[in-house]
């Protein structure tokens, strides 16, 4: 099976930065898409950004210009660099891994990012 482990969450001041990491282990197939989603209290989970194994990226409008997704295929790791954080970015951030070959999506347990002064 596949396991995803996130790290890097915590308390950040408005305007600050944070970097999330997620490492996948187990049976990893290519091509695949790794990504970040988030769920704020009382809201549904939403897309933040995705990146394919070939490097194509996709961002939610709310984070364009502030967040950057990247990946290291050799380490099976995806990163999310978050700059100019706002209180509305407060959420649990989940890592995802999608396999095109069978349509399966795997999720990490999530890491909490709190943006507050």
Long-range contacts (C-beta under 8 A, 24 or more apart in sequence): 1-26, 1-27, 2-26, 2-27, 2-28, 2-97, 2-106, 3-106, 4-95, 4-96, 4-97, 4-106, 4-107, 4-108, 5-108, 5-109, 6-93, 6-94, 6-95, 6-108, 6-109, 6-110, 6-111, 7-111, 8-111, 9-93, 9-111, 9-112, 9-113, 10-112, 10-113, 10-114, 11-114, 11-116, 12-85, 12-113, 12-114, 12-115, 13-85, 13-115, 13-116, 13-117, 14-85, 14-86, 14-87, 14-115, 14-116, 14-117, 15-84, 15-85, 16-85, 16-115, 17-81, 17-82, 17-83, 17-84, 17-85, 18-82, 18-85, 18-113, 19-79, 19-80, 19-81, 19-82, 20-79, 20-80, 20-82, 20-93, 20-95, 20-111, 20-113, 21-77, 21-78, 21-79, 22-77, 22-78, 22-79, 22-95, 22-108, 23-75, 23-76, 23-77, 24-76, 24-77, 24-78, 24-97, 24-106, 25-76, 28-76, 28-97, 29-99, 29-101, 29-102, 31-100, 31-101, 32-97, 32-98, 32-99, 32-100, 33-96, 33-97, 33-98, 33-100, 34-71, 34-78, 34-95, 34-96, 34-97, 34-98, 35-69, 35-78, 35-95, 35-96, 35-97, 35-98, 36-69, 36-78, 36-80, 36-93, 36-94, 36-95, 36-96, 37-93, 37-94, 37-96, 38-89, 38-91, 38-92, 38-93, 38-94, 38-113, 39-91, 39-92, 39-94, 39-110, 40-88, 40-90, 40-91, 40-92, 41-91, 43-91, 45-94, 48-80, 48-93, 49-80, 50-96, 51-78, 62-88, 63-89, 82-113, 85-113, 85-115, 86-115, 87-115, 87-116, 88-115, 89-113, 89-115, 90-114, 90-115, 90-116
